[in-house]
Amino acid sequence: MDEQTTAAWMGAHFRTPVSYPAPAMDDAPPQNSHKPPSARTRVRRGSERARYGRAQVLEILDSGVVAHVGVSTPDGPLVLPMAYGRDDKMLYLHGAIANHLLNSGEEQEICATVTHLDGLVMARSPFHNSMNYRSVVVRGRGRRITDDRRKLEALRVITDHVVSHWDDVRPPSPSELRKTLVLEVSLAEASAKVRTGDPVDDPEDIEGPWWAGTVPITTRFGRPSPSSDLVHGIGVPAPVTALTEAAVDRRPRSRRG
């Protein structure tokens, strides 16, 4: 595929790489906003698929399990998949204290994306192939959490975001806490882009002999498998059992305050 065809297939966020001043941390868009929270989070290509409402942005974040986090490092751009969590104002990222990406992102601009792939969109021409998806882009400055109480709460948020079992495991020790780096990124600059439905083919191709349609994609959890060294008699925690056969984006999740 050439570059234009590949872009049509991926249906990703396309934004002009221009620097803009970030809004203040408390400038999160209102619940029913139909405007981008900042110029640099405005969806330009496929703008009819943009979603700026706070509720839909948060719903997509809540449904995901992995964010792809990008920073600029002294060695060049770096993007890595990471677990994450969020509260009403912040996105939280964590890793080892020596984590190159997180250390590079401290007090620097970070871009985090979360994407759900919902299906293939098969058109009559490969030029119009696409994917159905739900995607969120968060942009902001990474700030290290140094207060132990706030760091512990952020780690709980990250853990319970994937499966709500923080209360079923041993809490982190002081040593483990010291070895962990946590960054927070404001959710003030977050926007979503969503594609659903059929392929959009050229009118002259509609009556042609080529098949067109969609292929749904669903990812589900399997049945929990105990560790080979698990002490006999320890049962599977209820939150883990509840994941069995659940779609990843519809898994049981903890309730946020």
C-alpha positions in Angstrom: 0.0 0.0 0.0 1.2 3.5 -0.6 1.2 6.1 2.2 -2.3 7.5 1.4 -3.8 4.0 1.3 -2.1 3.0 4.5 -3.5 6.1 6.2 -7.0 5.3 5.0 -6.7 1.7 6.3 -5.5 2.7 9.8 -8.1 5.5 10.3 -5.8 6.9 13.0 -5.8 10.4 14.6 -4.3 12.9 12.2 -3.2 16.1 13.7 -0.8 18.8 12.5 2.4 18.7 14.6 2.3 22.3 15.8 3.2 23.4 19.3 0.5 25.1 21.3 0.4 26.3 24.9 -1.2 23.7 27.1 -4.3 24.7 29.2 -4.2 24.9 32.9 -4.7 21.6 34.8 -8.2 22.6 35.9 -9.4 23.5 32.4 -10.8 20.1 31.6 -13.7 20.3 29.0 -17.2 20.3 30.3 -19.2 17.0 30.2 -21.1 17.9 27.1 -18.4 19.8 25.2 -18.5 19.6 21.4 -15.3 21.7 21.0 -11.7 20.5 21.4 -10.1 21.3 24.7 -7.1 22.9 22.9 -6.0 23.6 19.3 -3.5 20.7 19.3 -6.2 18.2 20.2 -8.6 19.2 17.5 -9.1 16.3 15.1 -8.4 17.6 11.6 -8.7 14.6 9.3 -12.1 12.9 9.5 -13.3 15.6 11.9 -16.9 14.3 11.7 -15.6 11.3 13.8 -14.2 13.5 16.6 -15.7 13.2 20.1 -14.8 15.9 22.6 -17.5 15.1 25.2 -15.9 14.3 28.6 -18.1 11.3 29.2 -17.2 9.5 25.9 -13.5 10.2 26.3 -13.5 8.7 29.8 -15.6 5.7 28.7 -13.0 4.9 26.1 -10.1 5.2 28.6 -12.0 3.1 31.1 -12.5 0.3 28.5 -8.9 0.0 27.5 -6.0 -1.8 29.3 -2.9 -0.5 27.4 -1.8 3.0 26.5 0.9 3.7 23.9 2.9 6.4 25.5 5.2 8.6 23.4 8.0 11.0 24.6 10.9 12.7 23.0 14.2 11.4 24.5 17.8 12.4 23.9 18.1 9.4 21.6 15.0 10.4 19.6 11.2 9.7 19.9 10.2 6.7 21.9 6.7 5.0 22.1 6.0 2.1 24.5 2.9 0.2 25.6 2.1 0.8 29.3 -0.6 0.0 31.8 -2.4 3.0 33.0 -5.2 4.3 35.3 -7.1 7.5 35.7 -9.2 9.5 38.1 -11.3 12.5 37.3 -8.4 14.8 36.5 -5.3 12.7 35.9 -3.9 9.8 33.8 -1.3 7.7 35.8 1.6 5.8 34.4 4.2 3.8 36.3 7.4 1.8 35.9 10.7 1.1 37.4 12.6 4.0 38.9 15.1 3.8 36.1 12.5 3.6 33.3 13.9 5.5 30.4 10.6 6.6 28.9 9.1 7.8 32.2 12.3 9.6 33.3 12.5 11.3 29.8 8.8 12.3 30.2 9.2 14.0 33.6 8.4 17.7 33.2 8.2 17.2 29.4 5.3 16.8 26.9 3.8 13.3 26.8 1.3 11.9 24.3 -0.7 8.8 25.4 -3.1 7.0 23.1 -5.6 4.3 23.9 -7.3 2.4 21.0 -10.0 -0.3 20.7 -10.0 -2.1 17.4 -13.7 -3.1 16.9 -13.5 -4.5 13.3 -12.1 -4.5 9.8 -13.8 -2.5 7.2 -13.4 -4.2 3.9 -14.2 -2.0 0.9 -14.5 -2.7 -2.8 -11.2 -1.0 -3.3 -8.2 -1.3 -1.0 -8.0 2.5 -1.1 -11.2 2.6 1.0 -10.3 -0.2 3.4 -10.4 1.0 7.0 -11.0 -0.2 10.6 -13.8 0.5 13.0 -12.2 1.8 16.2 -12.5 4.0 19.3 -9.4 6.0 20.1 -8.4 8.6 22.7 -5.3 10.9 22.6 -4.1 12.6 25.8 -1.5 15.3 25.7 0.2 17.0 28.6 3.2 17.4 30.8 4.4 14.5 32.8 4.8 15.2 36.5 6.5 12.8 38.9 4.5 11.9 42.1 6.9 12.1 45.0 4.4 12.0 47.9 4.2 8.3 49.1 0.5 8.5 49.9 -0.4 9.9 46.5 1.9 7.4 44.8 0.3 4.5 46.6 -3.2 5.8 45.6 -2.0 6.2 42.0 -0.7 2.6 42.0 -4.0 1.4 43.3 -5.8 3.3 40.5 -3.6 1.7 37.9 -4.0 -1.8 39.4 -7.8 -1.6 39.8 -8.2 -0.1 36.3 -7.3 -3.5 34.8 -8.9 -5.8 37.4 -10.1 -4.6 40.8 -8.1 -6.8 43.0 -5.9 -4.4 45.0 -7.6 -5.5 48.2 -6.9 -9.1 47.4 -3.1 -8.9 47.3 -0.3 -7.8 49.5 0.2 -4.0 49.4 3.5 -2.7 48.1 6.4 -2.6 50.6 8.3 0.7 51.3 11.2 -0.8 49.3 8.9 -1.6 46.3 7.4 1.9 46.5 10.9 3.5 46.4 11.7 1.4 43.3 8.6 2.6 41.4 8.3 5.8 39.4 4.8 7.2 38.8 4.0 10.0 36.5 0.7 11.9 36.2 -0.6 13.6 33.1 -3.5 16.0 33.2 -6.7 14.9 31.3 -7.4 18.5 30.4 -6.2 17.9 26.9 -7.9 14.7 25.7 -10.0 14.0 22.6 -11.5 11.0 21.0 -12.1 9.7 17.5 -14.5 7.0 16.6 -15.3 5.1 13.4 -18.3 2.8 13.0 -20.3 1.3 10.2 -19.8 0.2 6.6 -17.1 1.0 4.1 -17.5 4.2 2.1 -16.9 3.3 -1.5 -16.9 5.3 -4.7 -20.5 5.5 -6.1 -19.4 3.9 -9.4 -18.1 0.8 -7.5 -21.4 0.0 -5.6 -22.8 -2.1 -8.4 -19.5 -3.9 -9.1 -18.8 -7.6 -8.5 -16.7 -7.0 -5.3 -17.7 -8.0 -1.8 -17.8 -5.2 0.8 -18.6 -5.3 4.5 -17.2 -5.5 8.0 -15.5 -8.2 10.1 -16.0 -7.6 13.9 -13.1 -8.1 16.3 -13.6 -9.0 20.0 -10.9 -9.7 22.6 -12.0 -11.8 25.6 -10.4 -13.0 28.8 -9.8 -16.7 29.3 -10.2 -18.9 32.3 -7.7 -18.1 35.2 -4.9 -20.6 35.5 -3.2 -20.9 38.9 0.6 -20.5 39.3 2.5 -23.7 39.4 3.9 -22.8 42.9 0.5 -21.6 44.4 -0.1 -22.9 47.9 -2.9 -25.5 48.0 -6.2 -24.2 49.0 -6.0 -20.6 47.9 -8.9 -19.8 45.7 -9.2 -17.4 42.8 -10.3 -13.9 44.0 -13.8 -13.0 42.9 -12.7 -10.0 40.7 -10.4 -12.3 38.8 -13.0 -15.0 38.4 -15.4 -12.3 37.1 -13.2 -11.7 34.1 -13.7 -15.2 32.6 -15.1 -14.9 29.1 -15.7 -11.2 29.5 -14.9 -8.9 26.6 -11.8 -6.8 27.6 -13.6 -3.6 26.9 -16.6 -4.7 29.0 -14.8 -6.2 31.9 -16.1 -5.6 35.5 -14.3 -2.5 36.9 -14.1 -0.7 40.1 -16.3 2.4 40.7 -14.5 5.7 40.8 -15.3 8.5 43.2 
